[in-house]
């Protein structure tokens, strides 16, 4: 639920997330987690990473590659 909660907050509320996804707001509040077929769309409209939305499907966010130091 944490990823869904973050998506709702990022969108400005459940009604706004529903509007952006073109679904009824009741659908948003019935979800216990982001549905797998909605992850990429929610990532696009909210900016919340798929790794945060559904870590069970996408795993943890990849670590940034270390910067090489100049010699």
Buried (B, 14 or more C-beta within 10 A) or exposed (E): EEBBEBBBEBBEEBBBBBBBBEEEBEBBEEBEBBEEEBBEBBBEBBEBBBBBBBBEEBEEEEEEEEEEEEE
